[in-house]
Amino acid sequence: MHQERDVVPEFVVEIDARTVAQGRKLILRSRRTSAWTSSIAAGLIIGLGGGSALALPDNWPMMLLIALPGLFLALDAGRQFTAVRRLQETWQRAGIPAVAMRFSAAGLHCSNEAAPAVFLPWPAIAGIHLKRRLGQPVLALELAPSAAATPGVVGLDHPDVQRALRKKTLGVRGLWFGVRPLRQPLEQIDRAFAHFTGGRLRCLP
């Protein structure tokens, strides 16, 4: 596809499942490592506070002062473990979709780990941005403020989608798609957005 007129009535962007699975594995491993690091550090600090209490039984304020950072670290570690479990459960429920985006004259069908089956008529999409997130290129699909009320919208009421949309990341509130697993080049994806929206949406400068 070298020119906009070459875009077919339906343009499909497939997902490389192996790339997605490897990426998820690395993310879970990294987050578990961080949680265990916080947990071990918390144990060491609390142990130091306990040792101080045994050595200086009358100086309990000092023991509390030493142990308090450990308690905060322990709480943070617990939150990290919970977040890892929820993320893993979300990915297990969603699986790895075969298609990330399906363009048509009516709108965009899209799927990712937070949004397993969403359909957005073109007026529901305010913009598409190419950004870097955690060092990796991503496409940020920014929703219009009235997206949920746009006729024909499907899937935005899904709990996982709602959680994703509550976060404003890098100035964008919307759906995110990693670029690496996409089987179509960004140039073709950009042409597809331009073709189906009359040039209104572009992901490349």
PyMOL commands that set and color helices and strands:
alter all, ss='L'
color gray80, all
select helices_A, chain A and resi 4-6+17-55+60-94+122-124+147-149+159-165+186-196
alter helices_A, ss='H'
color red, helices_A
select strands_A, chain A and resi 11-14+99-103+107-110+118-121+125-133+136-143+174-178
alter strands_A, ss='S'
color yellow, strands_A
deselect
rebuild
show_as cartoon
